[in-house]
Amino acid sequence: MKSDGIYVAVMGICLFLMIACKKEISRDDLRIEQMHVDYSKEIGLSARLRIGISTVSDLMIRYYAEGRPQEVRELQSSAKREHIFGLLDLKENTRYRMDVSAVSQDGQRIVLKENELILMTEKIPDEVRGFYKQDESKFGSNLPGYFMFANMSSPSCTYILNNEGDIVWFRRSPNTVKCVRFTQRNTILTVEDEDHTPFGDGNILLETTLAGDTVFFHRKGRVGFDKSIHHDAILNHRGHYVAVTNELKGGYPGDGLVEWDAKGNKVWEWSTFDARGEYDADMREQPWINSVFQDKDSHYIVSLRALHQVWKINSTTGAVMWKLGGRGNVNMDNAGYFMFQHYAHMTTDGKLLLFDNGGEVRKHSRIISFQLDELQMNASIQHSIRLPQAYYSAIMGSVQQIQGNHFLVASSVKGVGLLLDESGKIYNEIVLKDRVYRMEYLEEPFRFSH
């Protein structure tokens, strides 16, 4: 026992001496062994920088447009030898330079490269610019943030614009993009269709970083992906993927939800046929789920277009917790009844917001939101903003609330995005060549870039 104690003491002293004598990383210890920039024409205005160094160290880069060092962006990567950085928010036809520094244990910077030319970006292709009519668009708001949308043709393109209307990122795909979402981990999630089928059907779910790395790829026919998906998909609180599916049973069309884990394994599934008693049993039309969101309690908010209803679905049991809309079980004023709605979701201040398309008996669209009392099963109207007749969209569409009193709307049929306030005053008008399924507002898409 005594010898064991002596051994532990000696080893402790040796370890202490090793730490005490450990040399700080010096300039002589460090060198760049390889450096490479990947710049893709498909992922526009972004690049991926790979730097290999001779010893393990933190690494920091500062990159900036040539002649504009005041616009520098700074990124840091933790201790390793192979570092990868995403270079984002680049400008077209611009030369970029960078400084590279290692960071020592006491925070000292060891400069490895300075004012190094790393890339020359290319001009945004005409076919990318062709869908977004920048010259016809208007940007009169000083709200910060960005706007994301995708065309619905093939080949497709997903766009991010800044608040001045400039294209700051785009991604081209040979597939038709049926819907696009920006996730809580600053990635792009798309439902894509290789077969270019009508409506919103897709056979691919893809998640990528803004720098172009593939995070998740799932194609119909793989294990767990046995039904077509359509109209929407999200990343849930577990980091799993939830998509709307097509269902068919007894000759009746239906909709469902499927949850896949990060490896594509199916871990949960739900179908409107599980809730057949919640709507007309003789209905042969597809309920047509066109959006899915997750509430703060982890349960799902889904919009069922053909039913003119929004449901809340228990994410564990699949039980229908409530139904808002015509013939629903939540009490509401008649003025709140909506038609063929899209993009139903809970706002950050706890309101249920949706795009009310309208229809044959009411040919105008509106923004409408409700304060829900889920215990008493009551809903009261908080906002009801009629859009000008010129922006009536009988199908598709979306709305988001921004900083409390502004709204971003996609008037899909008209191919226009609108930023307006509670009074209906229009500040921004984003004019597009053709229809767009929806449009999303992004606060800080470039805050994480590696």
N, C-alpha and C positions, 0 to 999 in steps of 0.2 A: 504494500500500500504506500509506504514511504517512497520507494523508488518511482512509483507511478506519479506521485506528487512532484518529485524532482524533475521527472521527464516533462510534465505539463508546464512547469515553471520555465525550464530551459527553452521549450518550444515557444512559449509566450514571449520570452526575451528575444529570441531569434526573429519572430514575426515582427516585434516592435522595431528591431534594428533594420529589418528589410524595408518596412514602411518609412522609417525615419531617413534611411539612406536612399530612398527611391528618388531618382533624378527627375526633375521637371522635364517635360518635353521641350527640346530646344530646336532651333531652326535647322541644326545639322541632322536631327533625327527625322525630320519631315521633308518629304518631297512629293510632288504630284507624279504618279506613275502612269496614269492614263486619264484622259478627259474627252468626253464625247457628247455631242448635242444631237438629239433626235428631233427633227422638225417635220411634221406631217402636213401635207396639204389637206388631209381629211379632218384633222383636228386643228382648226385655224386659230392663229394668234396665240398659240401656246407652244411650249417645247419642253422636252425632258433633258436635263443635264445630269450626266453620270461622271463622277469624279472618284478615282481610286488613288489612295495615298499610301505611303510606305509604312505607316504605323497607325495603330488605333488612336483616334482623336475625334473630338467634336470638330465640326467644320461649319464655317459661316461664309455665305456668299452675299454680295451686294451687286445687283444688276440694274442697269439704267440705259436709256436710249442715248446714243452718242450725241454729245452736246447738251444733254439735259440731266446732269448729275443730281440736280435738285429733286428729280422724280425717282430717286433710288428706292428699290425694294430690297429688304433684308430678310434672308432665310437662314435658319440654323438646323443642322442635323446632328443627332447625338452620336456618342462614341462608337465608331466602327471604321473599317478601312474603305468600304465601298459605300459611297453616298449618292443618293438620287434626289434631285430637286425638280419640282415643277415650276417652269417659268411661265407666268400667266399675265393676262392683261397687256399683251404686247400690241404694238401698233404696226400696221402694214407698211411695207417699203422702208423699214427702219433698221439701222445697224445698232446692235446692242453690245455693250461692254460690261465687264464685271471685275470685281475684286474677290479674291479667295483668301480666307484666313483660317488657320487652325486656332483653337481656343484651348489654352492651357488650364491646369487645375485651378489656378488662382485667378482665372478670368482674363489673363493676358492674351492678346491676339498676336499670332505669328503670321505675317503676310507671306503668302505663297505665290500669288499672282496679283497684279495690279493693272487696272485699265486694260484688261485683256479683251480683244475682240472675240465674241463667241458666235454670233450669228447675224444674218441679214434676213429679215422677214420678207415674204413675198406680198404682192398685191392681192387683195381679196378678189377671187374669181368673179367674173361677170355673172355667171349662173347663180352664184350665191347672192350677189347684190340684187339680182332680178326679182326675187320674191318680195323683198322688203323695199317699199317705195319711200326711201328716205326723203326725197325732195318734196313729196306730197304730205309728209308727216309733220306734226306740230308738237313741240315740247315746251310748254309754258310753265311747268311746275319746277320748283327748286327742291323738291323732295329728293333725298338721296336714294340710292338703290338702283336695281337693274330689272330688266324685263326679259322673260324667256318664253319662247314659243317654237313650234316646229311646223313646217309645211306638211301637207298630207299627200304629197305626190311621191313618185319614185323616179330617180333617186331622191332621197329626202335630205333636208337640212334642218338642224336645230340651231337656234340663234339665242345669243344673249346680247342685249343692248344696254348701254349706260343711260343715265338720266338726261343726256344731251342728244340721244338718238343715234349714237355711233355703234356699229357692230364691234363688240369687244371679244367675242368668242363665237365659234361656230363648229359644228360637227356634221360632216356629210356621211350618208350611209346609202348603200345600194338598195336597201329595203325601204318599205313604206313605214314611217313612224306613225303609229296609231295614237300614242299619247306619250307625253314626257313629264317627268316629275323631278324636282330638285329635292334631295333627301336631307335629313338632319345631320348627315356626316359630309355634306358638301360634295356629293356625287350626283351624277345624272342617271336616272332610271328611265328606261324606255321600253314600251311594248312595240315590237317590230313585226313586220309581216313579210316574209320572203316570197309569198305566193300572190301578194297584191290583191287579196280578196276584198269585196265591198264591205261597207260598214266598218266596224271597229275591231274586227278580229285580228289576232296576231298569233304567231307561233314561236316567238322569241321574247325572252325577258333578259335585258342587258343592263348592267350597272357599270359605269366607267367613271374614272376621275376626270377632272377638267384637263389634266395633262395627257390623257389618253390611255391610262392603264385600265385593263379590264379587271373589275372586282368580282363580277358574277356574270355567268352566261348560262342560260338554260333554254333548251330547244324542245318543242313538242316531240314526243317519241322517246325521250330519255326517261329513266326511272323517276316516277313521281309527277311527270308532266304528261298526263294522259287526256287532257281536254284542251281545246282552244281557249285562249284568254282573250278578253275584249275590254276596251274602253278605259281600264284603269289598273294601276298597281301601286303599292306603297311599300315602304320599309317600316316595319312595326317596332314596338318598344324593345323587342328581343333581338333586333337586328335581323329578323326573318322577313321574307318577301311574301306579301299578300296580294293576290291578283283576282280579278273578276273572271269567272269562267262561264262558258256555254254549257248548258245541261239539256238533256233530252230524256223523257221518260213517258212511256205509253203513248208516244206520238205527240206529246205536249212539249213545247220549248220552255226552258227555264234558265235561270242564272244561278251561279254559285260563287263561293269564295274558296280559295285554296291558300294554304300557308306552307311555304318551303323554308327549310333551314339553309344555312350558308353553303351546304353541299348539294342542295337541290332535292333533299329528301322531303317527301310530303309528311307534315306533322299534324295537320288539322284540315278539315274540309267541311263545308256547309253548302246546302242547296236550298233554293226556294221551294223545292219539293218537300223539304223537311218542315216547311211552314205553310203547307198547302191550305190549311184551314184559315190562314190569315188574309186570304183574298178570295175572290169569286172562284168557286170550284169549277165552274163551267168556262172559265176564261181560257181561250186557246192561244192568246197572244203572249209573247214573251214579256215578262215583267220589265226587262230591259234595265238592269243596273248599269248606270253610266258613271258612277264615282264611288270610291270607298275612301274613308278617312278613319283615323283612330282617335277616339275621345281620350281625355286625360285619365279616365278610369280603365283604359286599355280596350274597351269595347268598340265595335265598328259602327260608324254612321254610313249608311248606303242610300243612294238616291235611286228610286225605281220609277223610271220615266213614264212607262205605260200606266202605272197605277196612280200617278200624280201624288206620290207619297215618299216620305223619308222615313227609314226604319233605323232603329238601333238594335244591333245584333250582339248578343253575348258571345265574347270571343272564346269562351270555354265550352259552354253548353249548346250554343247556337240558338238559344231561345230569343224570340222577338220581344224586346223589352218595351218598346213603344212604337207607334206608327203616327206620324204627323202628316196631315193633309186630308183631302177628301176621303170620307169613309174611314178615317183613322180613329184611334182611341185616345188622342190627345185633344182636349177641348180648346177651341180657337175661334176667333171671330171670322165671320164669312169673308171679310175683306182680305183675310190672310191666305185664302185658298190659292194655290199655285197650280201651274199647268206645265207638264213636260219638262220639269226642272232639271238642272245640272249643278254639279259641283257643290253639293250640300255638305257643310262642315261646321265645326265649332270654332269660333274666333278665340283669340287669346283672352278676351274679356268675357268668355262664356256664353256668347250668343250663337244661335244657329243661323248661318248665313247661306243663301243659295241664289242662283241665277234662275229667275222665273221666266221661262221662255214665252209663255202665252200660247195661243192656238187659234183655231178658226173662230171661236166665240169671243176672243179678246186678242186682237192682232197687234199687241205691243208687248215688249219685254220689260222686265223691271228687276231691280235689286230689292230683295226682301230679307229681313232678319227677325228673329224671334227670341224673346227671353223665355226659356223653358223652366218650368217647375216639374221635375221628373217624379217627385213624390205625389204631388196633387194632380199630375197629368194635365197641366194647363200651359198654354202658350200665348204670349201677348206680343203684338207687333212692335218692334223697335225701330225699324227703318222700312220704308216703302217708297222707293225712288223709281219713277217711271222714266224709261229711256226715251229719247226723241224717236219718232216714228221711223226715221231714216236708219235707226240701228236695231230695228226689230229682227230677231233671230229665232225662227221657229224651231231650229234644231241646234244642238251643240251649245257651247258657251260656258262662261265661267265668271266668277267674281271673287275678289279678295278685298278685305278691309285693310287699309294701310294707315298706321299712326292714328287710329281712332276715327278720323272724320274724312278720310279719302277712300276711294274704291277703284280698283283696277278691274275693268270689265273686258271680256272678249265677246264682241258681237260677231259670232263666227260666220254666219251666212254672208255678212257684209265684208268680212275680211278686215276688221278694224279692231284695234285695242284702244280703250278709252280710260283715261285717268280723270275722275270727277270727284266733286265733294258732295256733302249731304244735300246741298241745295240743287244738285244736278248740273252745276257749272263744270264745263269740260276744260281741263287744263292741257292734257296730252291727247293726241290722236295719232295712233300708230297705224299707218295705212299699208295694207298688204295686197299682193297681186291676186290672191285667191283665199279660200276658206282656211280657217285655222281652228283646231278643235278647242283649244283653251290657251290662256296666257297666265303666267305666274310672275309675281313680284318677288325678287330676291334681295335680301338686305346686304349681305357681304359674301358673295360667292367666291371671292379670291382670298379669303383670310387664311385658308389652309391650302397649301400648294405643293406639298410633298409628303 
